[in-house]
Amino acid sequence: MLIHLLPLLAAALFLGTAALIKYKPVSLPQTAARLAEASALGALLIAVLSLGMLIIHGAGTSPLLGMAGVGLSARVDVVSMTMLLLVTFIGWIVVRYARTYLDGEAGQINFTIWLLATLAAVVLLVQSGNILQFVGAWIATSLCLHKLLLFYPARVAAQRAAHKKFVTARAGDAALILATALLIAAYGTTEISEMLAAAQDGDGGGLASAAAALLALAAVLKSAQFPTHGWLTEVMEAPTPVSALLHAGVVNGGGFLLIRFADVVLLSPLVLAVLVGIGGFTALFGGVVMLTQPTVKVSLAWSTVSQMGFMILQCGLALFPLALLHIVAHSLYKAHAFLSAGGAVERVAASRKPGPVAVPDLGAVARAFAMAIAIYGVIYMGSGALVGFGSKSPQAVALGAILIFGVAYLLAQGLADAAPRALTRRTALMSVIATLAYIGLQRGAEWLTVGALPPAPIAGPLEWALILLALFSFGAVALAQSTLPLWSHHPAAQGLRVHLTNGFYINAIEDRLLRGWSRTTTNSGAKP
């Protein structure tokens, strides 16, 4: 139906405003910023109307331009509308913030133009109905973001980070283009809905399996997975609005790619296993390194690396509804974290000296893990009695158990020797709330995406092996973190902290390699 084209108006609004500012031209930066803010608010309203259209008229795909799947189209379903609402909401917040943050900067007008262009590309990406539009929007998003990363082109650190991002992105683009060619050859169409329908029936053969591997590679490169994560931790030279947009939006592109082509990815259990391995290791690695960072923004960047790893892990476990929920929750949290980072530093500096450190002994840690497992078990059994145990896959249960390790760490602080009883009661209450929230949100995400995303497959020997490996790895790290005060004073631990602070020097190795590939050393990455 033509009404399904409504979401395309959001991208048209962003692009039209960018063209108006550039070619009319708008001479006052604040005027350009206010026009951008109005267009972002308009795009958000279009997203809300599009959600209402989905509720009333149901899912569908409508072409606007071109024939045989070549041109623009809009795919309207739960996944695309969720992402459209998320992108336009965060875009509106970032545009509003940038108007004040960049007030007085010489390049504010150009920044506004490229910010609008980036948002337009992301909006086109999340609602793509054909794979050619998807690829075009994917590449355009990266190129527009490159301009924002070089807002201060004279900064050597900005050049190095942008160049590293550019090289990684082009490798991801090549993987996605090859995957697209294989998918078109396997299914004889460019329409994503037709590809997914055929993949659900098990069609595609070796071409589709090879395409799934290339899609996974593109997602890994887009979402800054180990060892190609360095660019994401080094783009702090860009203005804070760019960091918020990147970490809360654009970096999610890899997860969205896997979610959108979930039926194709499910054709290759080996690809899923590789995603579990890469995502799980990146989540652990990024989370541990994050704890050693001395600055707020770099710590948040490593947090994003870890969270993206966890999202890739969810996709590898075929928990695509949960991965979509993770994108939404992480984006909202991380946008707020970056935009409020300055105020957080001021509040910490103004706070009173903290009291004595509560050190949990091994007994407290053991009790904390036992309590966390008991809380999860009781709540899970209760929810299973209400909605049925059959609707809960082993993968989802295992993921909940992994999250419970974080609850155990929280409880360990409340059970420590110097912890007041009020803290103990509060941590116990928060543990119950966190467990209830996880199970409730998981059920809600699965219910909302029925028919739009495939359920997790039946766990076989490979899936069980991956589940046990993930449980052991995350459990060991949670135990080490819970007992940190007991062993962190050891000289060996101090040396390990130095290496962790530097991310085991993976970025340095990548810098040396890329310097060899670059044709210049003084202006590396200044141009795409």
PEVEN-V305652 format. One record per residue. PHI is phi in whole degrees, 0 to 359 (none if undefined). Layout:
phi
PHI
PHI
//
This chain:
phi
none
297
296
290
279
308
301
295
296
296
295
298
294
298
293
298
292
299
294
298
294
280
256
268
278
271
272
265
303
292
295
299
294
290
297
296
295
295
293
295
294
298
296
295
295
297
297
296
296
294
296
298
297
298
296
279
257
84
284
176
228
229
279
248
231
86
226
55
82
260
139
265
206
234
259
251
207
298
295
294
288
298
292
296
299
295
294
291
293
295
301
298
297
294
297
298
295
296
301
276
298
262
302
97
288
296
260
297
294
298
300
298
298
288
295
296
296
296
297
298
295
294
298
295
296
288
248
299
263
234
287
291
297
301
295
299
292
302
291
299
302
293
293
293
297
302
296
289
295
258
299
249
292
280
281
298
296
294
297
295
294
295
293
298
298
297
296
298
295
292
296
296
299
298
296
292
295
296
298
298
299
293
294
295
293
285
246
67
207
255
283
297
298
290
299
293
297
293
295
298
276
85
280
120
61
296
298
292
295
295
297
298
295
290
298
297
297
299
293
298
290
291
262
57
273
302
261
259
272
302
298
291
272
241
264
287
286
285
302
304
303
292
300
296
294
292
285
262
220
297
294
286
303
296
296
297
300
293
292
295
255
302
296
288
297
294
290
234
301
295
298
299
296
296
297
299
296
293
296
297
295
297
298
292
298
296
294
289
297
305
293
257
277
273
247
293
294
292
298
295
296
293
299
295
304
296
294
295
298
295
293
296
300
299
295
296
277
65
263
293
300
291
296
295
299
298
301
296
296
293
298
295
295
287
299
297
297
290
289
251
299
298
295
295
298
297
293
294
296
272
286
287
298
293
281
295
285
275
255
283
276
297
295
295
295
297
296
296
294
295
295
297
296
294
300
296
297
295
292
296
297
295
292
295
293
278
245
100
284
296
278
253
282
301
298
291
297
295
298
298
296
297
295
295
298
293
297
297
298
298
295
299
292
288
263
293
298
268
286
292
297
300
292
299
296
293
294
296
295
295
295
296
298
298
293
299
296
300
295
295
292
297
299
296
296
295
293
292
259
300
90
266
231
286
287
295
291
296
289
255
302
296
298
294
297
294
298
295
296
295
298
296
295
293
296
296
293
297
294
296
292
294
261
308
298
277
229
291
281
294
305
296
292
295
294
297
299
299
294
294
304
267
59
54
65
297
297
295
296
294
300
295
295
291
294
287
280
286
277
225
248
264
227
297
86
289
231
289
//
